[in-house]
């Protein structure tokens, strides 16, 4: 029935063909890719949704594929923003970084965190930035460790850190 009416109106049929060609061209150029990527479920998104509820509002949590990227300014209560001496600043920054990884492991679902490939945390202070990276399976193991020495040993072995000092 529909085919019969389209055969009677060839201009309408050509219009539908051009519309289809136009939409497929947009798809090939990646116009619909942003929305399609948002609809793909990943473990990182499950972790991100859970962390958005519990972590500080100033933390910028986002997913890059199945990798979790966190940009976090240092809290003023933990490290003074006017502190410039590297000998005093460095231990406080590393302590804040360790606490952030521990809070990530405690507040995120363990199964999803294990399946997240890479977790990258950038801790930002006006005079120093710590860029760190670790695998999700190593971060999820932090949840079960209670002894301080074991936590520090695990963090030293599994997290890679880069220091960037600003002058």
C-alpha positions in Angstrom: 0.0 0.0 0.0 2.8 2.4 1.0 4.8 1.3 -2.0 1.9 1.9 -4.3 1.5 5.5 -3.1 5.2 6.1 -3.4 5.1 4.9 -7.0 2.4 7.3 -7.7 4.5 10.2 -6.3 8.1 9.8 -7.6 9.1 13.1 -6.2 8.3 11.9 -2.6 10.3 8.8 -3.2 13.3 10.8 -4.4 12.9 13.0 -1.3 13.1 10.0 1.0 16.2 8.8 -0.7 17.9 12.1 -0.4 16.9 12.3 3.3 18.4 8.8 3.9 21.6 9.7 2.1 21.9 12.9 4.1 21.4 11.1 7.5 23.9 8.4 6.6 26.4 11.0 5.6 26.0 12.7 9.0 26.5 9.4 10.7 29.7 8.7 8.7 31.1 12.1 9.7 30.5 11.3 13.4 27.7 13.7 14.0 25.8 11.2 16.2 29.0 9.8 17.9 28.8 12.0 21.0 25.4 10.7 21.9 26.3 7.2 21.0 29.3 7.2 23.2 27.2 8.4 26.2 24.9 5.4 25.7 27.7 2.8 25.8 27.9 1.3 29.3 31.4 1.1 30.8 32.7 0.3 34.3 34.1 3.8 34.5 30.7 5.4 34.2 29.4 3.2 37.1 32.4 4.3 39.2 31.9 8.0 38.2 28.2 8.0 39.1 28.9 6.6 42.5 31.9 8.9 43.2 29.9 12.0 42.2 27.6 11.4 45.2 30.4 11.1 47.8 33.5 13.0 46.7 34.0 16.7 47.1 32.1 18.9 44.7 35.3 20.7 43.5 36.6 17.4 42.1 36.2 17.1 38.3 35.5 13.4 37.6 35.1 12.2 34.0 35.5 9.1 31.9 37.8 8.8 28.9 36.6 5.5 27.4 37.0 3.1 30.3 39.6 5.3 32.1 38.7 7.4 35.1 40.3 10.9 35.1 40.0 13.1 38.3 41.3 16.6 38.6 41.2 17.7 42.2 42.3 20.9 43.8 43.9 20.5 47.2 41.5 21.4 50.1 42.6 24.5 52.0 42.1 22.6 55.3 44.6 20.0 54.4 47.3 22.0 52.7 47.7 25.8 53.0 47.6 27.4 49.6 50.3 29.9 50.6 52.8 27.2 51.6 55.8 27.4 49.2 58.5 25.4 50.9 58.9 22.1 49.0 60.1 20.3 52.1 56.9 21.0 53.9 54.6 20.9 50.9 55.7 17.5 49.4 54.7 15.2 52.4 51.3 16.9 52.7 50.6 16.6 49.0 51.5 12.9 49.0 49.4 12.3 52.0 46.4 14.0 50.3 47.0 11.9 47.2 47.0 8.7 49.2 43.9 9.7 51.0 42.2 10.5 47.7 43.0 7.1 46.3 41.8 5.5 49.5 38.5 7.4 49.3 38.1 6.4 45.6 38.5 2.8 46.6 36.1 3.0 49.5 33.3 4.9 47.8 33.2 3.2 44.4 31.7 -0.2 43.6 34.5 -2.8 43.9 33.5 -4.8 40.8 33.3 -1.8 38.6 36.5 -0.3 39.9 38.4 -3.6 39.2 37.2 -3.5 35.6 38.1 0.2 35.1 41.4 0.2 33.2 43.3 3.3 34.3 42.6 5.7 37.2 44.4 9.0 36.8 44.3 11.6 39.7 45.7 15.1 39.3 46.1 16.9 42.6 46.5 20.6 42.1 48.1 23.1 44.5 49.2 26.6 43.5 52.9 25.7 43.9 52.9 22.0 43.0 50.9 19.5 41.0 50.9 15.7 41.4 50.0 13.7 38.4 49.4 10.0 39.3 48.2 7.0 37.5 47.3 3.5 38.5 45.2 0.5 37.4 41.7 0.0 38.7 42.4 -3.5 40.1 45.2 -2.1 42.3 43.1 0.8 43.6 40.2 -1.6 44.4 42.6 -3.6 46.6 43.2 -0.5 48.9 39.7 -1.0 50.3 40.6 -4.1 52.2 43.9 -3.0 53.6 43.7 -1.6 57.2 47.4 -1.4 58.3 49.1 1.9 57.6 52.4 0.2 56.6 50.7 -2.1 54.2 48.7 0.8 52.6 51.9 2.9 52.1 53.7 -0.1 50.6 50.8 -0.9 48.3 50.6 2.7 47.2 54.4 2.9 46.5 54.3 -0.3 44.4 51.2 0.4 42.3 50.8 4.1 41.8 53.2 6.1 39.6 53.5 9.8 40.5 54.9 12.8 38.6 55.7 16.0 40.4 55.3 19.3 38.7 56.5 22.3 40.7 55.5 25.8 39.8 57.6 28.8 40.6 
